[in-house]
Amino acid sequence: MNPIPVKKNEKYIVDIVDNGFGGEGIAKIDDFTIFIPNTIKGEKCEILIVKVLSSHAYGKIVRILETSKDRTDIDCATYQRCGGCDLRHMTYENTLNLKREIVQSLVNKGLKNKVAVEDTIGMDNP
């Protein structure tokens, strides 16, 4: 078994390689998965590891070194504290695409005959 390549309370520089079902960013260090809230696929971040388990870890942003084109200004004063929304830091178009990708991933895992998931229908005034 490979040793865990990260330690709690240590900082690392990572590339966000994907987004998970809850919108959290996913990074890898030596194939070890790290989940980081409020990050977007394509960003490079300095993170602090806050929890380490045998199969994955959780981190938080220290600073964003390379920002995604899909990042937007947060339009809610309580976004960070409330917990009601997970995707306010992303453009609306990107959230629609992420939701389609999540459903496509679930469909691919559950069906033998693959089907394409249609684009997510957005609101006129989100």
C-alpha positions in Angstrom: 0.0 0.0 0.0 1.3 3.4 -0.9 1.9 6.0 1.8 -0.5 8.9 2.0 1.2 11.8 0.2 -0.4 14.6 2.1 -0.4 15.7 5.8 -3.0 17.6 7.8 -2.2 21.3 8.3 0.4 21.3 5.4 0.1 23.5 2.3 0.3 22.3 -1.3 0.0 23.7 -4.7 -2.4 21.8 -6.8 -4.2 21.9 -10.2 -8.0 21.4 -10.0 -8.6 18.6 -12.4 -12.4 18.1 -12.1 -15.4 19.1 -10.1 -17.4 16.7 -7.9 -21.1 16.1 -7.5 -21.4 19.0 -5.0 -19.4 21.4 -7.1 -16.2 21.0 -5.0 -12.9 21.0 -6.9 -10.9 17.8 -7.2 -7.1 17.7 -7.1 -4.7 14.8 -7.2 -1.3 14.4 -5.6 0.4 11.2 -6.6 -3.1 9.8 -7.6 -4.4 10.7 -4.1 -7.7 12.6 -4.3 -8.3 15.9 -2.5 -11.6 17.7 -2.4 -11.5 21.5 -2.2 -14.7 23.6 -1.9 -15.1 26.8 -4.0 -12.6 25.8 -6.6 -13.2 25.3 -10.4 -11.7 22.8 -12.8 -8.7 24.4 -14.5 -7.6 26.5 -11.5 -4.2 26.3 -9.8 -4.4 26.9 -6.0 -2.4 26.9 -2.9 -4.4 24.8 -0.4 -4.3 23.8 3.2 -5.1 20.2 4.0 -7.8 20.1 6.8 -8.7 16.4 7.0 -6.9 13.3 5.8 -8.6 9.9 5.4 -7.1 6.7 4.1 -8.7 7.1 0.6 -8.9 10.9 0.2 -8.4 14.3 1.9 -10.1 17.6 2.2 -8.5 21.0 1.7 -9.4 24.6 1.7 -8.2 27.5 -0.5 -5.3 29.5 0.8 -5.0 31.5 -2.5 -5.9 31.0 -6.1 -2.8 31.2 -8.3 -4.5 30.8 -11.7 -8.2 31.7 -11.9 -10.7 29.9 -14.2 -12.5 31.9 -16.9 -15.6 30.4 -15.3 -15.1 32.1 -11.9 -17.4 35.0 -11.2 -17.9 37.5 -8.4 -20.1 36.2 -5.6 -23.4 38.1 -5.6 -24.4 37.1 -2.1 -23.0 38.5 1.2 -23.7 35.3 3.2 -22.6 32.8 0.5 -19.5 31.6 2.5 -21.4 31.2 5.8 -24.8 30.1 4.7 -24.1 26.8 3.0 -27.4 26.9 0.9 -25.6 27.3 -2.4 -22.4 25.5 -3.6 -21.9 27.1 -7.0 -22.2 30.9 -6.7 -18.5 31.3 -7.4 -19.1 29.9 -11.0 -20.7 31.5 -13.9 -24.3 30.4 -14.5 -23.4 28.8 -17.8 -20.7 26.7 -16.1 -23.1 25.5 -13.4 -25.6 24.3 -16.1 -22.8 22.4 -17.8 -21.5 20.9 -14.5 -25.0 19.7 -13.7 -25.3 18.1 -17.1 -21.9 16.4 -16.6 -23.0 15.1 -13.2 -26.2 13.5 -14.6 -24.2 12.1 -17.6 -21.7 10.5 -15.2 -24.5 8.9 -13.2 -26.3 7.6 -16.3 -23.0 6.1 -17.6 -22.5 4.3 -14.3 -26.0 2.9 -14.3 -26.7 1.9 -17.8 -25.2 -0.7 -20.2 -26.4 1.1 -23.2 -25.0 4.6 -23.0 -27.3 7.6 -23.8 -26.3 11.2 -24.2 -27.8 13.6 -21.6 -29.2 16.8 -23.1 -28.0 20.2 -22.1 -29.4 21.5 -18.8 -32.2 24.0 -19.4 -31.4 27.3 -17.6 -33.7 30.0 -16.3 -34.1 33.3 -18.2 -33.4 35.2 -15.0 -31.4 33.1 -12.5 
